[in-house]
Amino acid sequence: MALYLHTMVRVRNLDASIAFYKLLGMHELRRREVPEGEYTLVFIGYADNAAGHAEIELTYNWGKDDGYEVGTGFGHFAIGVPDVAAMVEAVRAGGGKVTREAGPVKFGATIIAFVEDPDGYKIELIQRP
C-alpha cells in the first residue's frame, strides 16, 4: 500500500517559515543538516510520521536567500481546522499574510480562508469540525 509522505518546498528564511507554520499548529518533526550539500531539511507537521499524516519538507539551500519562483503549476496546501476564523486571526496576530478572509466557498457552504507563508506559498484553511 502506498502512503503519501510529504511535499517539499524551498524556502528563503528557514526560521521565518518554521515560525509561520507553527501559527497553523504544526511543529518541527525532524531536521537534517547536510554541510557537504550546503542545505538544511526541516520536516514539519501535526504528527510524527503517523499513517495518514503527511508532512511538509522545508528545504533551505544555504546562501540562497534571494528567493525562488513559486511556479505556475503549484496551487496550494490544504489544512483542515476546527475554526477557520480563529486560525486566520492567529496567523494575522503572528504577522502572517491573510489573502482571503474566512467565509463560505463560492457557490457553497464550506468555510474556507487562504493565508500565505513567507515564501508566497498559499495555504487553504478548510473548516472541519
C-alpha positions as a printed Julia matrix, in Angstrom:
129×3 Matrix{Float64}:
   0.0    0.0     0.0
   1.36   3.39   -0.98
   1.46   6.24    1.54
   1.67   9.97    0.84
   4.69  11.18    2.82
   5.4   14.86    2.23
   5.52  17.87   -0.06
   8.83  19.7    -0.41
   9.11  23.46   -0.83
  12.25  25.56   -1.0
  12.37  28.48    1.44
  14.47  31.64    1.74
  14.39  32.01    5.51
  14.07  28.76    7.44
  13.33  30.38   10.81
  10.57  32.6     9.37
   8.99  29.64    7.59
   9.02  27.44   10.7
   7.51  30.27   12.77
   4.73  30.69   10.2
   3.77  27.0    10.13
   3.78  26.96   13.94
   0.99  29.56   13.74
  -1.01  26.82   11.98
  -0.36  24.42   14.84
   2.39  22.4    13.15
   5.66  21.54   14.83
   9.12  20.55   13.75
   9.31  16.76   13.45
  12.94  16.37   12.46
  15.86  18.27   10.96
  18.79  17.23    8.82
  21.82  19.44    8.18
  23.79  18.48    5.07
  27.03  20.52    5.11
  28.5   18.79    2.06
  25.41  19.74    0.04
  25.03  23.12    1.74
  21.38  22.65    2.64
  19.09  22.01    5.61
  15.89  19.95    5.6
  13.21  20.52    8.21
  10.1   18.34    8.27
   7.03  19.91    9.87
   3.57  18.56   10.5
   0.96  17.56   13.03
   2.05  14.0    13.87
   5.34  12.12   13.89
   5.15  10.35   10.52
   1.96   8.53   11.56
  -0.09   6.86    8.85
  -2.38   9.36    7.18
  -0.4   12.39    8.39
   1.58  13.96    5.59
   4.38  16.4     6.27
   5.87  19.47    4.64
   9.6   19.37    3.93
  11.13  22.84    4.13
  14.38  22.89    2.17
  16.8   25.71    2.81
  19.72  25.91    0.37
  22.45  27.79    2.2
  23.12  31.21    0.74
  20.03  31.15   -1.48
  18.26  33.98    0.31
  17.07  35.87   -2.75
  14.09  33.55   -3.27
  12.52  31.18   -5.73
   9.71  31.32   -8.23
   6.63  29.71   -6.68
   5.76  28.48  -10.17
   2.57  28.32  -12.14
   1.84  24.65  -11.54
   1.63  24.73   -7.76
  -1.78  25.58   -6.3
  -1.87  25.41   -2.52
  -1.63  23.25    0.58
  -4.95  22.46    2.27
  -5.26  22.13    6.04
  -8.41  21.12    7.89
  -9.0   23.14   11.07
 -11.92  23.24   13.51
 -12.34  27.06   13.37
 -11.12  28.84   10.23
 -11.85  32.34   11.54
  -9.83  31.7    14.71
  -6.91  30.32   12.69
  -6.99  33.37   10.41
  -6.78  35.62   13.48
  -3.87  33.57   14.87
  -2.0   33.95   11.56
  -2.74  37.67   11.43
  -1.69  38.17   15.07
   1.57  36.34   14.33
   2.35  38.68   11.45
   1.24  36.27    8.71
  -0.46  37.32    5.49
  -4.18  36.63    5.01
  -5.17  36.66    1.33
  -8.82  35.59    1.72
 -10.83  36.1     4.87
 -12.82  33.25    6.4
 -16.16  32.69    4.73
 -18.17  30.27    2.63
 -16.69  28.97   -0.59
 -18.28  30.49   -3.69
 -21.49  28.64   -4.55
 -21.23  26.5    -1.41
 -21.37  26.39    2.36
 -17.91  25.11    3.34
 -15.99  27.75    5.31
 -12.52  28.43    3.91
  -9.79  31.06    4.02
  -6.39  31.5     2.39
  -3.13  32.55    4.02
   0.35  32.84    2.57
   3.64  31.68    4.04
   6.78  33.88    3.99
   7.78  32.49    0.57
   4.41  33.12   -1.08
   3.05  29.57   -0.89
  -0.71  29.58   -0.43
  -2.42  27.56    2.3
  -6.16  26.93    2.16
  -7.76  26.56    5.57
 -10.9   24.39    5.43
 -13.28  24.16    8.37
 -13.57  20.56    9.59
 -15.42  20.39   12.91
